[in-house]
């Protein structure tokens, strides 16, 4: 699905595009909530990538690349 706003087109994560991403769930101790980060499959270590961007958050799951535990 493509969202058009003015002359700008944005590909939304729907349909076949969703399989290109993995979900990494984290716990944010500051706001006490679960956060979902979607990382592209080309990243070799999705958990490490999210951890490097959000060092205060704890990795909630350590499932396989399809998000299964």
C-alpha positions as CSV (number, residue, x, y, z in Angstrom):
1,X,0.0,0.0,0.0
2,X,1.3,3.4,-0.9
3,X,0.3,6.5,1.1
4,X,0.3,9.7,-1.0
5,X,0.5,13.0,0.8
6,X,0.9,15.8,-1.8
7,X,3.7,14.8,-4.1
8,X,5.3,12.5,-1.6
9,X,4.7,8.7,-1.7
10,X,5.4,6.5,1.4
11,X,5.4,2.6,1.3
12,X,3.5,1.3,4.3
13,X,4.5,-1.9,6.0
14,X,1.6,-4.0,4.7
15,X,1.3,-7.1,2.5
16,X,4.5,-8.6,1.2
17,X,6.6,-5.7,2.6
18,X,5.9,-6.9,6.2
19,X,8.0,-10.1,5.7
20,X,11.1,-7.9,5.1
21,X,11.1,-6.9,8.8
22,X,11.5,-8.6,12.2
23,X,10.0,-7.3,15.4
24,X,12.2,-6.8,18.5
25,X,10.2,-6.3,21.7
26,X,11.8,-4.3,24.5
27,X,10.9,-3.2,27.9
28,X,11.4,0.5,28.7
29,X,12.1,0.9,32.4
30,X,11.8,4.7,32.4
31,X,8.2,4.8,31.0
32,X,7.4,1.2,32.2
33,X,6.0,0.0,28.8
34,X,6.7,-2.4,26.0
35,X,8.1,-1.0,22.8
36,X,8.1,-2.7,19.4
37,X,11.0,-2.0,17.0
38,X,10.8,-3.2,13.4
39,X,14.2,-4.0,11.9
40,X,14.9,-4.9,8.3
41,X,16.0,-8.5,7.6
42,X,19.3,-7.3,6.1
43,X,20.5,-6.5,9.7
44,X,22.6,-9.4,10.9
45,X,21.9,-8.9,14.6
46,X,18.5,-7.2,15.1
47,X,18.7,-7.4,18.9
48,X,22.1,-5.9,19.0
49,X,21.0,-3.2,16.6
50,X,18.0,-2.2,18.7
51,X,20.2,-2.3,21.9
52,X,22.8,0.0,20.4
53,X,20.1,2.6,19.5
54,X,18.2,2.2,22.9
55,X,20.7,1.2,25.5
56,X,18.3,1.8,28.5
57,X,15.8,-0.7,27.1
58,X,15.8,-4.4,27.9
59,X,15.3,-7.0,25.1
60,X,12.0,-8.6,25.9
61,X,12.3,-11.7,23.6
62,X,15.1,-13.6,22.1
63,X,13.1,-15.5,19.5
64,X,14.2,-16.4,16.0
65,X,14.3,-14.0,13.0
66,X,10.5,-14.5,12.5
67,X,9.7,-13.3,16.0
68,X,8.9,-16.8,17.3
69,X,10.1,-17.7,20.8
